[in-house]
Amino acid sequence: MPLTINGESVDEGLIDAEFSQIKAHFEQQANVSCCERDDEFIGYAKDNIIARVLLSQKAKQAIEDPSSEDVDQHLEKLKEEYGGEESFYFKLGIAPGNEEQVRNEVTESMRVDLLIEQASGDGPEPSDADIEEYYKTEEQSFMTAEEVRSMHIFKSLQQAENKENLFAEMREVRDSACAGDDFMELVRKHSDKPEEEADLGWYKRGELMDEFELITFSMEIGEISPVFSTQWGMHLAKLIDRRCPEPIPLDDVRDEICDLIKAEYRESKLKSYIDKLKENATITDEHVPENT
């Protein structure tokens, strides 16, 4: 028997899709490999779907349908956010012109949104003491990003007749740089990019190629990198300077913290509301995973 919630069966395809999204998220964070946490992720997927179904069922009972005009306005807003009608239908996986199905889904979504708004509420305005305590407790969340500044010599693989010869040349350039030769002079002699592109300026993680950042953010000021390659070619980098993370002044993030406290309050209220819905629901799940 599939997962059922108050007599409503859940398509296993929905669980599989939710599971895949959750697993992909953790894989991106490098918190999982292969199938070691699949049972845990399936549990998360089912919890998420149970919460959504319960909210939908409750909204259908407690919230009046929005007016046709409100649905029209909401639908047009969604199409605009998705980049137009064609893109909107494509991302929903619904054939264009199937307006009735779309309107039904939009109506349901609007009912659920209103129920969530009623259940979570805005909560009290955080006091200065609340904001200061949050700032101290979550201080690592309110730091400037680490930045580095580097220069590099670049050799294009496309222009090289022999990759091994190019590598040997770059090793010789590195030996010269490590021996104290002026790095900018080496740029002028050997780089396939113009001199003005040698200094990459200040950058944070995520702004350049991952392979390049892994090298330069691991270096000490003044250090010459090993010769390394990316999809574009071979590189030799020199770290010029580094800006270490520093606390962002409280006054600069006060409004952000206020919003975060309110959001956490709403999330807590909504979780309590969903927990009560679960207590009064009839939920059955006799699905046995294939790997057991």
N, C-alpha and C positions, 0 to 999 in steps of 0.2 A: 504493500500500500504506500502511495507517495505521501509526502508531507501534506497534512490537511490542517486548516486553521478555521475553527468554527464551521466545519463542514465544507469549506472551500479548498479544493485541491490545488496544489502548486505544481506547475509544470517543472519537471526536473531540469529542463533546459535553462530555466531562470536561475536555478541553483548553480548549475555548471557555469553560467556566464558570470554570476556574482563571485563564485570561487576563483575563476580565472582573473578577474579584475583585482581581487584581494592578493592573490599570489603574485601577480605581476608587480603590484605596488611594493611588496616586501622584497622581491627580487631586485627591483631598482634601488632599494635601500641597502642591498647586499646583506640582508638579514636571513636569507634562506638559500638553500641549494637543493636541487632535485626535488625529492618528494618527502623530505624529512618532517615537514610541518603540514602536510596536506590535510590530515584529520582535523587539526586545529583550524585551518582556513575554511574547511567545509562547515565547521561549527559557526565561525564568524558569518559565513554566507547565509546560513539558515537563520541566524539571529537577525541579520539585517532584513531578510525577506519577511520574516515573521512580524517584525516591527512595522514594515511598510504595509503589509496586508491588514494588520490590526488597525492601523491609522486610517487606511482606506475604508475599512468596514465601519469604523466608528464615525468617520466623516459623512458617510452615506446616510447614517442614522440621524446624526445631530446637526449637520450643516445643510442649509438650503442650497439648491443649485444656483449658481450665479446667473445673472440675466444674460440673455442672448447677446446684448450689446457689450457686456463685460467680457464674455468669451471671445467675441470678435476682436476687441481691443487687445486682449491678452495674446490671442493667436497671431495678430499682426506684429506685436512686439517680439514674439518668439521668432517669427520668420526673419525679422530684421536682425536679431541677435545672431541667428544662424547663417546670415549672409545671403538671404533671399529664399524664395519659396522652394526652388528646386533643391538647394542645399539642405533646407529644413526637412523636406520629405526624405531625402537620401539618408540623412543621419538618423532619422527615426526608423528607417527601414520600411517605410510605407509608400505604396505607389501613389504618385501625384494624382490628385483628384478625389482621393478617398476621404472626402471632407468629414463625413459622418463619424468615422472611426477616430479621426484626429480631434474633432470637437468633443467626443466622449472622453478621450484621454485628457484633454485640456481641462474639461469640466471637473473630472476627478482630481486632477492635480491642484486646481484652484480650491476645491473643497478641503483637501488635505492640508494645503498651505494655511488656510484660515483656521483649521483645527489646531495645527501646530502653534500658530500665533496665539490662539486663545489659551492653549495648554501651557506654553512656556512663559508668556508675559514678558514685560520689559524689566521687571525687578527694580529694586531701589537704586538710586544714583550712588555710585561708589564715593566714599569719603576720601579726603586727602590721606588719612591714615591707611585706608584700604589700598590706595594706589601706591603709597610708599612701601608698604609691606610686600605687595606683588612685585614691585621693582627689585627689592632686595632678594626675594625668594627666587625670582626668575632672571637674575642678573645676567646669566650667560646668553639670554635671548635678546638682550639690549646692548650688544657690543657692535662696534664698527667691524666691517669685514676686513680680513687680512688682505693686504695688497702688496704686490711686488712690481719692480721696474727692471726690465732686462733689455739687453741688446742681443742681436743674433746675426750669425752669418748663415746664409741659405744657399744651398745648391740644388737646382732642379733635377729630378731624376729623368725628366723628359728630354733634357738637353744633354744628358750624359750618354756617351757611347758605351761605357763599361761601368757597371755599378761598383765593382771591386776597386777599380782605379779611382773612382770618385771617393770612395770610402778612405782609401789610402791618402788621397790628397787632403781630405778633411782632417785626418789624424795628424798630418804634418802641420796643418794650420793650428790645430789644437796645441801641438807641442810648442809652436811659436808663441801662442797666447799664454800658455802656462809659464814660458820662459821670460815673460814680461814684455813682449812686443805690444805696441799700442793696438788695442782691439779695433778701433775705428779705422786705423790704417789697414788692418787685415780685412775689414769689411770692404774697403775700397778696392783691394786687390783681388779678393776671392768671391765675394757674394754675388749671386745672380739677381739680387734686388738692389735698387738704388740706395745710395747712402742715407737719404732722408727716411727710409723705411727700416733702417737698422735698429733704431731706438724705438721699442714698442711702448714706451711710456708706462704709466701705472695701470694695472689691471687686477681684477678680482678673479677668484675661481669661477669658472663657467663662462668667461668672456672670450677665451681662446680655445684652441684645440686641446682636448684632454691630455694627449700625449705630451704636448708642450708644457702644459701647466704642471703635470706630475713631476717633470724634471725641475722646472724653475722654482716651484714652491718648496722643493726639497733642498735647495742650495743655500749656501751662506753668502753673505754680501762679498762681492769680489771674486767669487768662485767661478771657474770655467767648467762648463758641463762636459760630460762625455759627448762624443758624436752620436746623435740619435736621429731616427727617421720618423716621418709622418707620411700620410698618403701623398703629400705634395713634394717631398724631397728630404734632403738631409740637413740637419741643423747643428749649429754650435752656439751655445748661449753663454752669456756672462750676466750674472746678477749684479745690478747696479745698486739697488736699495730695497728696503722692506719697511712697510708700515704695519706694525703689529696691531691686533684688535685692541680697542680701548672702549671703556664704558661710554655709552651715549648719555648725555645729561638727562636727568629725569624730566625736566621741563620740555625737552624735545620729544618725549614719547608719552607724555601724560595722557593726551587724548587717546592714543593707541591703547594704552593700558586700560583706560576707562572702558573702551569698547570690548577689550578682551575679557574683562571682569564680567561685563554684562552678557557677553556671549557664553561664558562658562556657566553663568547663572541660568540662562535659558536652556542650555544643554542639560544641566542637572535636573531642571524642572521637567523637561521633556522626557528624560530617561525615567524619572519617577512615574510619570503619567503612563508611559509604555509598560513599565513593570506592573502597574495596576491592571492595565488591559490584559496582560499575560495571565495574571492571577485569576481573572474571571473568564478566560478563554478556554476552549477545548482544543488542544493541540495534540495531534498524533503524528508520529514519525516512525515508521517501521522499515524505512529504507536501510539496507545493509550494504556498506561500501564493498565494491568489487574486490578490493585487496585484502579483505578480512576472510 
